[in-house]
Amino acid sequence: MAKLQLKAKEIRALGYDEGPVVSIAMQVMEKHYKHASKEVALDILKSVLQSPNDFAANDVLCKIANELIEEQPVPRFEEVLREAGIPYNVFGVSFIEELAIKQMNGAMQLPVAVAGALMPDAHAGYGLPIGGVLATDNAVIPYGVGVDIGCRMCLSIFDIDVKELTQKQQFFTKALHESTLFGAGREFEQGGEHEVLDSPAFKDIALLRQLQSKAARQLGSSGSGNHFVEFGEVVIEEADSVLAVPPGKYLALLSHSGSRGMGATIATHYTQLAREKRLLPSSAQNLAWFTLNEEEGIEYWIAMNLAGDYAKACHDVIHAKLARQLGRKPLRTVENHHNFAWKEMHEGREVVVHRKGATPAGKDVLGIIPGSVTAPGFIVKGLGQQAAICSASHGAGRKMSRSVAMESITQHALNAELQKHGVKLLGGGLDEAPFAYKNIEDVMNAQKQLVTAVGRFYPRIVKMDGGTARQWKKSNRKTPGFE
């Protein structure tokens, strides 16, 4: 059968205007309908022209439909900030930088703000500071969530003698190298499979359609910066009914990473849309929001939740791979998001709670608060403190910017600190040296009314971006699981 060949004048005769849409229509039809008759192809093009919105979700014809759908002008709303911001609580104020407090003050002037709190690990960010918690009235702020949407901590506790971390260090090092890859933009040559990739949101939202294949190739990978996968020792001194792990010392696996390129693209795209829609003073532009009644707000909410599910899937894949290498199922897994927004009740009303670099700490909710490469992390149980909007810190928090750390910390000093604490570091850089972070003990003391520590995690073998690893060829085609 002869391949389909169309002429521009035949497409224009259907009513298509002069412009790129004619050549796009020709390319799409000749590529995807090459064995169709010309009559059938022209009938399809006629249907798309008559009702382009009906084809906007079609994997093939959407390219033509999107050219035909007239872009409606975005309504713009001039927003007025409150002269005096809503009061909020600050935990650990003595070691929080002034710029972070200034940013939080600005967030509390938003007309949609209901309540706020600043965690003891806080430092400056874009829009809402890292460590900022903001409750809003039916509004979601993309930069109030952050760029790495759904960034997550995940801890698996194994009934394995911790002495093996020293006795079989080479085995654990090799396992870390083989079970994930690190770095901005890094991906496997072949995509993995996981039910999260089958979410209908990938078809329903145009932006997400473009991200699905990359998400598949990054499934089970980790980011750069402070993201890590590490083996260490968990110490539980007293029994806790919520944690439900007997007192003792255990070998454990801890990971920290988020939604990779997908989350960053979602954050950037919707922040730009929000800034175009809401006219705010320059100081508040990165706090532009959508209401959850607006189409963009509904889309962002769906995309944000998908990114959170994807971040969890990445951790699940990593932990399942390593558990399989260990030949054990974990006794207990503890995990939590930060960089996310939740619908919650606060003082008798439903609000949207943004936790940008903050850990959910509702009553008896478990979470992980890491220290640094050498400092211990904490397994915590939330106390449900409304004064903090049921939140706690998400880590120790930086006290040096990355550039300052690179300029002031030497490799010799880092090596000495690693040796002092018995930590083997695979990758990492001077910007992630422990000296760049606040003292985790001070941070935990500043939030005793927010969480109770029910266990400690001591890093022993830490994998971060920048280490030497084998060349990555593929990821598992099937979702790793326990057999």
N, C-alpha and C positions, 0 to 999 in steps of 0.2 A: 504493500500500500504506500502511495506517495505521501511524503510528509507535508503537513499543513504549511501553507505559505499565504500570508495575508498582506494586503497593501494598505498603506496609510489612508488612501482615498476611500477604501471600503469601510474602514473604521470611522472615518469622519462622516461618511454617508449615514451612519447610524444615529448621528447627532453629537458625537464626541467633538469637543472644541479643539482648536489648534493648541499644541503645547506638548509637554512631556508625557501626558497621559496616553497619547496615541502610540508613541514608541514603546512605552511600558506595556500597554495592552498587547501590542504585537509580540513583544518578547515573551510575555507570560504565556500567551496562547500557543505560540509556536514551540515553546519548551515543554509545557505541561499537557498540552492537548494536541501533540504533533501527529497523532493518528486519527484525530477527529476530522470529520468533513468540514469544509468551509462553512456550510450552512449551519451546522451545529455550533461551530465556534462563534459565528456572528450572532446566533440566537443567545448564546451565553453572554456575550458582550452587551447585547441589547438589554438583557435582564439586569446586569450589573449597573448599566447606565440609568435604568429606570428606578432601581432601589438600591443604591450603593451601601446604605446602612445595613441591609440584610446580609451583605457579604463581607462586612468589616472583620468578622471573626473567622472567615474562611482562610485556611493556611496558604492557599495559592492565590485566590482572587482578591484577597485583602490588599495586595499591592496596587491593583487597579482601583478598588473601591476607595482606598484612602486618598487617592489623587482626586477623586470626584466629590468626596464629602467636603462641603464648604466649612471652613473653620469659622466658628462663631467667635466674635470678639469676646475676650475674657472680661467679665464684669470686674471692675476694680472698686475696692472698698477702702475709703480713707479712715483709718483707725486712730482713735485718740487714746493715748496712754493715761493712766491714773497719775495725778500729780504726786501723790504719796503712795508708795507701794504697800501691799499687804504685809504686815509683820510676819516673820518666819523664824524658826529656831535654827541655830548654828551649833553643831557639835564639834568640839575641838577647835574652837575659834583661835586659840593662841598659835596654832601652827597652820593656819589657812591663809594663803596669799591674798593680798588686797584686791587684786584684779578678779579673783573668783567671787569674792563677796560683792564687788561692784556689778559683775554680770548677774548674780542672783538678785540683787536689788532691782536691776532692770527688768528681769523676768517677772518680778512681783508687781510691776506696774502695768502689765498686760491686762486689758479689760476682761479677758477670759480666765485670768488666774483666780484660783479659789484658795489655795494653801501651798506652802512650800517648806523645804528644809534643806540644809546643807550638811553633808556628811564630813567626817573628820579627815578623809583622804582627798578632799576637794582641791582642785586646781583649775586654772582657766582653760576654757575650751572654745568652741564656736557656738554662739547663741547661749544655750544653757551651759554652765560650767560642768566639768567632769565632777561627779559627786553631788550634782544638783538633783533634787526631787521636786517636781512641780505638778500639782493637781489643777486641772482646768475644767471648765464647764462645757461639756460637749464639743471639745476642740482638741485636735491633735497637731503637734508641732514637729515636723520631720527632724529639725535640728535639735529639738528637745529630746528626741530619741537617740540621735547620733548617727554617724556614718556606718559604723560596724553594727548593723541592726542585729539584735539577739545575741550579742557576744555572750559567751557562756562558760561557766566552770562545770567540770564534770569529774567526780572522784569515784573510782572503783576500789573497794577494799577487798583484799584477798587473804585467805587463811594460809599464808606462806611465811616461813621464817625470814625475818628481815636480814638475817646474816647472809642470805643468798645474794643480796645486792652487792656485797663485797666479794663473796666467794665466786660468783658467776658474773662479775661486772661486764665482761666481754659479751656474754650472751644478752644481757639486758641492753647494752649499748647497740648491738646489732639489731635487736628487736625494734628499738626506737627508730633507727635509720630506715628500716624496711617497712614501717607501718604508716608513715605519713610523709608529706613533703611540705616545706615551708617557703614563704615569700610572696610578696605582692605579685599578682599575675600568674604565679606558678600553677600548673595544672598537669594532670596525667594525660598521656597521649590518647588513651581511650577512656570514655566516660563510664562511670559506675551505674548501678541500678539501685533504686530505692523508691519506695512508695511515694515519698515526698515529691519526686520528679513527675509523678502522674497527677499532681494536683490540677483540677480544672482551671485554677487561676492562671496557669501558664497559657491557656488558650483564650481566656476571657479578657485579659488585659494586654493591650498591644505591647507595652514595655516589657512585660514578663516573657512574651513569646520570643523576644530577641535574646533573652538571658538563659533559656532552658538548657541549650546545648553546653554552654560554658559552665553552668551549674553542675551538669553531669560530669564534666571533666575535672571539676574542682572538688567533687564529693570526697570527703575523707581527707582533705588537705587542711593545712593550717596557715595562718597569716604571718605577717612580719611583726616588727616592734616587740611588744611585751607578750606575744602569744607563745605558748610552750606546750610540750608534752613531756612529762617527767615521771620517773619512778622515785618513790620515797618511803618514809616510815610514818605510819599513823600510830599515835599513842592515845589510847582512851583510858583515862584514870578511873572514871566512875561510870557505873551503868546508867543509861538514859533510856527511858521507855520509847521515846520517839526515834532515836537513832537505832536502837535495838541491836547493838553490837556489844558483846561482852567486853569488859575491861581487858586491856592487853596491848601488845605491840603487833602491828600487821604491816605487811608489804602492801603498798597502794600505788595506784596510777592516777595522776592528776593532769587534766588538759584544760587549756584556756585558748579559745579561738571563737570566731564568729561566722558571719554569713558570707565571707569572702567577697568576690567582685559583685555578686548579685546585690548584697545589702548596700554596698557603696553606691552602685548605680541607682538604686531605688531612692536612696537618701538625696543624692545630688539632683535627680530629676524632679522629685516632688518639692524639694526646697525651692528650686527655681520657680516652679508653678505657684507656690505659696507666696513668694516674694513679688511675683507679677500681679497676683490677685489682691494682695493687701498692701496698701500704702502705709508704711511705717517710717518713723524717724530712722536715720542711718544706724543709730546705736541699737535698734531693735529689729533690723531687717532679717537677721538670722533666726529670729523667733516668730517668723510669719507662720500662720496656722491655717488649717481648714476646719470647718465644722464637720461633724460626722453626718450631717444631712446633705452636704455638698457632694457632687459626683466625685471630685478629686479626693475629698476626705474619705469617702467610702472605698475608692480604689487604693489609696495609700494604706488604709487599715488592713485591707486584704493582703496587699503586697508585704506590709510589715510582718503580719502574722506568718505568711509563707516563708519569709526570710528567717524568722525565728524557728520555724519547724525545720528549715534547711540547716541552720546552725546546729540544732540538736542532732540531726541526721549525720552530720559530719563527725560529731563526737561519738555517736553510736558506732559508726563504721570503724573509727580508730580504736575504740575500746574493745570492740568485738575481735578485731584483728589481733590485738595484743593479748587478750584473754585466751584466744585460741593458741597463741604461741606459748603461753604459760601453762596451757592445759587445764585451766581452772575456770569455773564460774565465780564471779565476785560474790562475797558474802552480802555486800551492800553497795548500792550506788547512790550518791548524793549529787544533785546538780541544780543549777539555777541560771536564769538569764540575768543580764543587765543590758543597758541600751535598748529599752523596750518601753511600751506603753500598755497599761492595763485599765480596764473598766473595773472600778472598785467602789465600795461604799466608804465614805469619809464623813463622819459627823452627821449621819442620817441622810446623806444624799449621794447619788451616783456621780462620780467624777472620773476623769481620765488621768491616771497617775503616770507621769513620765519619770523613769529612773535612768538617768544618763550616767552610767558609771556608779550605780547604787544597787544594792542587793535587796530583794524582797525579804521583809522580816516580819510577816504576819505572825500571829500567835502560833507557836510550835512549828513554824515553817523552817525546814532545814536549808542551809546554804553553805557556800565555801567562800572564805575571805583569805586570799593568798597574801604572803608577805613579799619576798623578793627571791632572787636566785638562791640566796643563802638563808634568809629569814624564814621562820616557820609560817605556815598558813593555818587557818582555824576552821574547823567544822562548827558551825553555829546554829543555834535554835532561836528563832525570832520570839520577841516578847510582845509583839503587837502594839507598839507604842505609837499612839496617834500623833504625838508631838513631832514624830519623825515621819509621819504618813506611812507607818509600818515599813520602814526602810533602815538600811545600815550601809556601811561603806562597802565598796567592791574590791578593795585591796588596801595596800599601805598608802598609795598615792605618791606621785612624784614630788620631790622637793627641788630637783634640778631639771631644767629643760634638756632635751636631747643634745642640743648644741653645746650647752654649758658642760654637760657631763663629758662629752667627747673632748672638750678642751681642757678639763681639769682633772680627769681620772686617767691614770696610767695603766697599761696592761700589767705591769709588775704588781701594782696595788691590787688589781682584780685577782690575779693569780694567787697572791698571798691570802686574800680573803676566802677564795674558794678552797684552798688547802686547809685553812684554819677550821672551816666548817665541814670538811670532808665531802665536798660537792664536785662532781665531774660535770663540766659544762661542754656540751656539744653545740657549737655555734655561739650565738649571742654576740653582743658588742659592748663597747664601753658605755654606750647610752643606756644599757640595761644592767649596769653594775649595781650592786646593792647600795652603794653610797648615793646613788641618784634618787633613792626612795626614802620616804619618812620611816621612822621607827615604828614597826608594826605593833609593838607593845604599847606605845603611846596612843596609837590609833584605837586599839582595842579598849584601852582604859577610858578613852573619851566616849565610848558607846556602850558602856556596861548596862545602861538602862534600855538599850535597844535590842541586844542579843546576849545569849548565854553561850559560852564556848563549851562544847561537849567533846571535843577532841582536837588534837594538833596533827599537822602534817609537816614532816621535815624533808626537804628536797635532798636527793642523793645523786641521781643521774638526770640531768636536765637537757632537753633538746629544744633549740630555738633556731630561728632563721640565721643563716650564715655559716652553718656547719658543713663539713665535707660529708657528702652522702653519695650513694651509688646513683647511676643514671636511671631516671624513672622511665619505664617503658609502658606500664599499664597499671590500672587499678583492678581489683576484683570485679568481674562482670556481674556477679551476684552479690546481694547484700550479705556481708559477713554475719554469721549468727552462731549460736552454740549448737553443737550436734550431739 
